Amino acid sequence: MPTLRLALPFLLAGLLTACAAPQAQWGKDGTSSTQVHNAYAGCRYEIGMSDKSDNEKRGLMQFCMERDGFRLQP
């Protein structure tokens, strides 16, 4: 129990740091956030109909978005 009390502040600090880190977002020059959202939703719909694993779906999502000219931007 004393070990947990010592570790708890470090665990909480780690979680808060991870939440505060900036997330990469899909983007393309000259497009609005609505266009990005629509492209993402279209890719998710296409991929959702497949019977691939979660890891394969992530790769397919990246391929689909890049196929449409989008790139992950920090």
C-alpha positions in Angstrom: 0.0 0.0 0.0 2.8 2.5 0.8 4.3 1.8 -2.7 1.0 2.7 -4.3 0.9 6.0 -2.5 4.3 6.8 -3.7 3.6 5.8 -7.3 0.2 7.5 -7.6 1.4 11.1 -8.1 3.8 9.9 -10.8 1.1 8.0 -12.6 -1.3 11.0 -12.4 1.4 13.3 -13.8 2.1 10.9 -16.7 -1.6 10.8 -17.6 -1.9 14.6 -17.5 1.1 15.0 -19.6 -0.2 12.6 -22.2 -3.5 14.4 -22.4 -1.8 17.8 -22.8 0.4 16.6 -25.7 -0.7 18.0 -29.1 -2.4 15.6 -31.4 -1.6 15.3 -35.1 -4.6 16.1 -37.3 -5.4 15.4 -41.0 -5.1 18.4 -43.2 -4.6 19.6 -46.7 -3.9 23.2 -48.0 -7.0 25.0 -49.1 -9.5 22.7 -47.3 -11.9 23.5 -44.5 -12.3 21.4 -41.4 -15.7 20.3 -42.7 -14.0 18.9 -45.9 -11.4 17.1 -43.8 -14.2 15.7 -41.6 -16.2 14.5 -44.6 -13.1 12.8 -46.2 -12.3 11.1 -42.8 -15.9 9.9 -42.5 -15.9 8.6 -46.0 -12.7 6.6 -45.4 -14.0 5.3 -42.1 -17.2 4.1 -43.9 -15.2 2.3 -46.6 -12.8 0.7 -44.1 -15.6 -0.2 -41.6 -17.1 -2.6 -44.1 -13.9 -4.7 -44.2 -13.1 -7.5 -41.9 -9.6 -6.4 -41.2 -7.8 -6.2 -37.8 -7.6 -2.8 -36.0 -3.9 -2.5 -37.0 -4.8 -3.1 -40.6 -7.6 -0.6 -40.4 -5.3 2.1 -39.1 -3.0 1.5 -42.1 -5.9 1.6 -44.5 -7.2 4.8 -43.0 -3.8 6.4 -43.5 -3.7 5.1 -47.1 -7.2 6.3 -47.8 -6.6 9.8 -46.4 -3.3 10.2 -48.2 -4.9 8.9 -51.4 -7.2 11.9 -51.2 -4.3 14.3 -50.7 -4.5 14.7 -46.9 -1.4 14.5 -44.6 -1.1 14.2 -40.9 0.0 17.6 -39.5 1.3 18.2 -36.0 
